Amino acid sequence: MWIVRVNMTDQTWKLEALPEKYRYLAGRAMTSNLVADEVPPLCHPLGPNNKIVFSPGILAGTPAPTSARVSVGAKSPLTGGIKESNAGTSWACDMGDMNIRALVFEGQPADKGKWWGLHLTWDTDAQKPKAEFFDATQYAGKPLQGLFDQLHDRYGRNISISGTGLAGEHGYSNAGIVYNDEARRATRYSGRGGLGSVLASKRVKFIVLDRKGSPGVPVVDKALFDEGRKKMTEALQTHAITKPQGTLNTYGTAALINVLNEAGGL
């Protein structure tokens, strides 16, 4: 497993083998721990010392139900604390397939008039991820859906895209990070904490993932994994809250308020 570190000060990147201390962390646990370890608590959220971290859930890229989630973490311009925001998208699965446990953006370019994109692919010779920067200035100030269409035309139909829109470009504290859905539309969001403006503060407009040739998520005991996966799928399909036309499907996230209240979470 890898950590991909991207330094936007000089547009360089490097791979790090996943440290032992992070071996069993993914998603929110990974993003929040890494931000706590590396980001100065008193730094400006939109300054060069903040970092923004993407991490897929530990099962992202496998057939496990509800596993296609990605977490994003940084010091929030909205709250001033460590913030985690997540989304359901193929972008998470592609990170898992490419064995990327964390993607970290740090630093800040001096040229504030230029926007950058990052294209991540799988190096089949070296058997590890590789990255390439591209000039994304032409995409700034425009509606996202048309830009997603252009990126799919440029890089192929089987890629996954993440980026920030106009709110992020303007540094708004409610800006989100957008991803494609299964129909290639710009509709999935990490919407909390203003993290879109943190990504934009690094002058990053888009991140494109192409998992072609990647090995997928390693599973030690596939038979045991499939047994557990089937049990979880059956449980989700039959439980009153999660089944088709069930409480959550009918009423949305608000249906969980009573569940959380009974658990003492409110």
Steps between C-alpha positions, in 0.01 A plus 500: 500500500614852418476860611523738204638839608451796269692822572324786324776750581718356224258253336687187604374171636637191668387159619538380858445147619218500756659540846429234759318753723241548223481136391148439629363850434286609207228753427427740785752338734776551244414858403447626856811332642721624218369856531549489879857372455612739227294822493591781744186567708528879466563512124263686268260249340565647154873549552799289391533313830160335485476163327206328338485121512288256299461142622265224383319275743693186583263288286473743208572317177357171627146368436405569863168688520505877569881500481546755218573791734784749511588726793667840471667673792665836569488792741159646420455866400146469637571359848872556553541138609576168335217424260404178322261498208413198289321391186389187316668475160704278268791732582529317833503158332770611257720616788455159660576314177818706458606414857503870598414525869547878510544783252648809668519851356733741678670834437373775273626637166620859478316552168139571599393546140547138399294189577628144502362154444650168606469184289563182700554173315642154570856431384476139380879467473584630847172367648421817689305825449645788303389861464518770236403867530302681234407864450135542607481879469267470202242325720471775762186712531275257312209267595617162621291263290635626169853472641443139607388424145817659363722301737327174404558584135866575574587208729242232418160381613624272779670761715381650828516874565517719810519877512369827632263750343440873503440521876838340562671728252366800694607355837149469643484316831207287379678370187488126440703247304316340209533154344338317212211259544449177304357701209810726491306796636649748749252415776682336793635733769715515808289794606592577859759728654593714201768256385449597137660835578797324664558298183466818294747681726758251372401613147375147429196498272466130412638159593454228239540132590551229238524157662567309176747218568487539878503185715187566703458464875690200644274258688676242718211251530258552212261222603462639851468854364224396259315323780502815712413720204192291419382511862537878509316540169212285621481694828485834318234376260271374776544749788208741542724806482727401208287273280363624163205734569602487866525788744833640376407463135166670558591783738873550445765579759249672730367152584820438697435778753286277720750213467782728615286642780419155637871415487582813702673665206306825527 
